[in-house]
Amino acid sequence: MKRALRVVGVVLNAILVIAYPLAVFYGLTHFGARAVSIMVLGLMVPGLAWRFRKADRATFWSVVRVPIAMLLLIFGGIATDDRRFLLALPVMINAVLLVEFGSTLRAGATPMIERFARLQEPELDEPKQRHCRQWTWAWCTFFLLNGSTAAILALLAPVWWWTVYTGGIAYALMGLMFAAEYVNRRVRFGRGR
């Protein structure tokens, strides 16, 4: 039962993340920024409460930073009735991911992609470690460019351009990044990884 609830939670979360740009576009064109911010807050708070209900203190504070930043943006939208707060959420998420991935590139740290790779293959040789470091850099570049594009569209373009990019193109680009890494890994290292 727990596993089924967890799967349902993951699926619902994925649907909400993917649907967010479309819902924001519809809401902004029909209701306004304050109303949409209140609706997003109403959807977000119960999900966060459910997600963090059993988290221990160490885990809680390490994963709560993004939701707190999201809540601050939503409250900004409520307080000012300014749509830019809602449109800034993808920018903020990319910024946080850039910092998280980038912080693992400092000397002595294990690059983020290597952490994921070690879940499948605990012992990585030197070429595979270099590959992981290179792809962590590639993802940092992606998050920088993706967040910058979302920011430019949020500030300077019609909201439907932002919607098309953040609700479709950005996900397609992420898929291309995953596919490129997979193909590159198979070409360099063969089937064993």
C-alpha positions as CSV (number, residue, x, y, z in Angstrom):
1,M,0.0,0.0,0.0
2,K,2.8,2.4,0.9
3,R,4.6,1.7,-2.4
4,A,1.3,2.3,-4.3
5,L,0.8,5.6,-2.6
6,R,4.4,6.6,-3.3
7,V,4.0,5.8,-7.0
8,V,0.7,7.7,-7.1
9,G,2.5,10.7,-5.5
10,V,5.4,10.6,-8.0
11,V,3.0,10.4,-10.9
12,L,0.8,13.3,-9.6
13,N,3.9,15.4,-8.9
14,A,5.1,14.8,-12.5
15,I,1.7,15.7,-13.9
16,L,1.7,18.9,-11.9
17,V,5.2,19.9,-12.9
18,I,4.4,19.3,-16.6
19,A,1.0,20.9,-16.4
20,Y,2.2,24.0,-14.5
21,P,3.0,26.2,-17.6
22,L,-0.3,25.4,-19.2
23,A,-2.3,26.0,-16.0
24,V,-0.5,29.3,-15.5
25,F,-1.1,30.4,-19.0
26,Y,-4.8,29.5,-18.7
27,G,-5.1,31.2,-15.3
28,L,-3.3,34.4,-16.3
29,T,-5.5,34.7,-19.4
30,H,-8.7,34.2,-17.5
31,F,-8.2,35.2,-13.8
32,G,-5.1,37.2,-13.2
33,A,-1.8,36.7,-11.3
34,R,-3.2,37.0,-7.7
35,A,-5.9,34.4,-8.3
36,V,-3.5,32.0,-10.0
37,S,-1.0,32.4,-7.2
38,I,-3.6,31.6,-4.6
39,M,-4.6,28.5,-6.6
40,V,-1.0,27.4,-6.9
41,L,-0.5,27.9,-3.2
42,G,-3.6,25.9,-2.5
43,L,-2.3,23.0,-4.5
44,M,1.3,23.2,-3.3
45,V,0.9,23.4,0.5
46,P,-1.0,20.1,1.0
47,G,1.5,18.3,-1.3
48,L,4.4,19.7,0.6
49,A,2.9,18.8,4.0
50,W,2.3,15.3,2.8
51,R,5.8,15.0,1.4
52,F,7.7,16.2,4.4
53,R,5.4,14.8,7.1
54,K,7.9,12.1,8.2
55,A,11.2,13.6,7.1
56,D,13.9,13.7,9.7
57,R,15.5,17.1,10.6
58,A,18.7,16.6,8.5
59,T,16.7,15.5,5.5
60,F,14.0,18.1,5.9
61,W,16.3,21.1,5.9
62,S,18.3,19.9,3.0
63,V,15.3,19.4,0.7
64,V,13.0,22.2,1.9
65,R,15.0,25.0,0.3
66,V,13.4,24.8,-3.1
67,P,9.8,24.6,-1.8
68,I,10.5,27.6,0.5
69,A,11.8,29.6,-2.5
70,M,8.8,28.6,-4.5
71,L,6.4,29.7,-1.7
72,L,8.2,33.0,-1.5
73,L,7.6,33.6,-5.2
74,I,4.0,32.6,-4.9
75,F,3.5,35.0,-1.9
76,G,5.1,37.7,-4.1
77,G,2.5,37.0,-6.8
78,I,-0.3,37.2,-4.2
79,A,1.0,40.4,-2.7
80,T,1.8,42.3,-5.9
81,D,-0.7,40.7,-8.4
82,D,2.4,40.5,-10.8
83,R,2.5,37.6,-13.2
84,R,6.3,37.7,-13.2
85,F,6.4,35.9,-9.9
86,L,4.6,32.9,-11.3
87,L,6.7,32.9,-14.5
88,A,9.9,33.0,-12.4
89,L,9.3,29.5,-10.9
90,P,11.1,27.6,-13.7
91,V,13.9,30.1,-13.6
92,M,14.3,29.6,-9.8
93,I,14.2,25.8,-10.2
94,N,16.9,25.9,-12.9
95,A,19.0,28.2,-10.7
96,V,18.8,25.8,-7.7
97,L,19.7,22.8,-9.9
98,L,22.6,24.8,-11.3
99,V,23.9,25.5,-7.8
100,E,23.3,21.9,-6.6
101,F,25.1,20.3,-9.6
102,G,27.8,23.0,-9.7
103,S,28.6,22.6,-6.0
104,T,29.5,19.0,-6.7
105,L,32.3,20.1,-9.1
106,R,34.5,21.7,-6.5
107,A,37.7,19.9,-5.6
108,G,37.2,16.8,-3.4
109,A,33.5,16.5,-4.2
110,T,31.8,13.8,-6.1
111,P,30.2,15.2,-9.3
112,M,26.4,14.8,-9.3
113,I,26.3,12.6,-12.4
114,E,28.9,10.3,-10.8
115,R,26.6,10.0,-7.7
116,F,23.9,8.8,-10.0
117,A,26.2,6.5,-11.9
118,R,27.5,4.9,-8.7
119,L,23.9,3.8,-7.8
120,Q,24.3,1.4,-10.8
121,E,28.0,0.8,-10.7
122,P,29.6,1.5,-7.3
123,E,33.2,1.1,-8.6
124,L,33.9,3.6,-11.5
125,D,37.3,3.7,-13.2
126,E,39.1,6.9,-14.0
127,P,37.6,7.3,-17.6
128,K,34.1,6.8,-16.3
129,Q,34.7,9.4,-13.5
130,R,35.9,11.9,-16.1
131,H,32.8,11.2,-18.2
132,C,30.6,11.9,-15.2
133,R,32.4,15.1,-14.4
134,Q,32.1,16.3,-18.0
135,W,28.4,15.5,-18.0
136,T,27.9,17.3,-14.7
137,W,29.4,20.4,-16.4
138,A,27.1,19.8,-19.4
139,W,24.1,19.8,-17.1
140,C,25.3,22.9,-15.4
141,T,25.5,24.6,-18.8
142,F,22.0,23.3,-19.6
143,F,20.5,24.7,-16.4
144,L,22.1,28.1,-17.0
145,L,20.9,28.3,-20.6
146,N,17.4,26.9,-19.8
147,G,16.9,29.2,-16.8
148,S,18.2,32.2,-18.8
149,T,15.8,31.5,-21.7
150,A,12.9,31.1,-19.3
151,A,13.8,34.4,-17.6
152,I,14.1,36.3,-20.9
153,L,10.7,34.9,-22.1
154,A,9.1,35.7,-18.7
155,L,10.3,39.3,-18.9
156,L,10.1,40.2,-22.6
157,A,7.8,37.8,-24.5
158,P,4.1,37.1,-24.6
159,V,3.1,34.6,-21.9
160,W,2.2,31.9,-24.6
161,W,5.9,31.9,-25.8
162,W,6.9,31.3,-22.1
163,T,4.3,28.5,-21.9
164,V,5.5,26.8,-25.1
165,Y,9.1,26.9,-24.0
166,T,8.7,25.9,-20.4
167,G,5.9,23.4,-21.0
168,G,7.3,21.7,-24.0
169,I,10.6,22.8,-25.5
170,A,12.5,22.7,-22.2
171,Y,11.3,19.1,-21.5
172,A,12.3,18.1,-25.1
173,L,15.7,19.6,-24.5
174,M,16.1,17.7,-21.2
175,G,15.2,14.5,-23.1
176,L,17.8,15.2,-25.7
177,M,20.4,15.7,-22.9
178,F,19.5,12.3,-21.4
179,A,19.6,10.7,-24.8
180,A,22.9,12.3,-25.7
181,E,24.5,11.2,-22.5
182,Y,23.2,7.6,-23.0
183,V,24.5,7.4,-26.5
184,N,27.9,9.0,-25.6
185,R,28.2,6.5,-22.7
186,R,27.4,3.5,-24.8
187,V,29.9,4.6,-27.5
188,R,32.7,5.3,-25.1
189,F,32.2,2.4,-22.7
190,G,30.0,-0.2,-24.4
191,R,27.2,-2.0,-22.6
192,G,28.8,-2.4,-19.2
193,R,27.7,0.6,-17.1
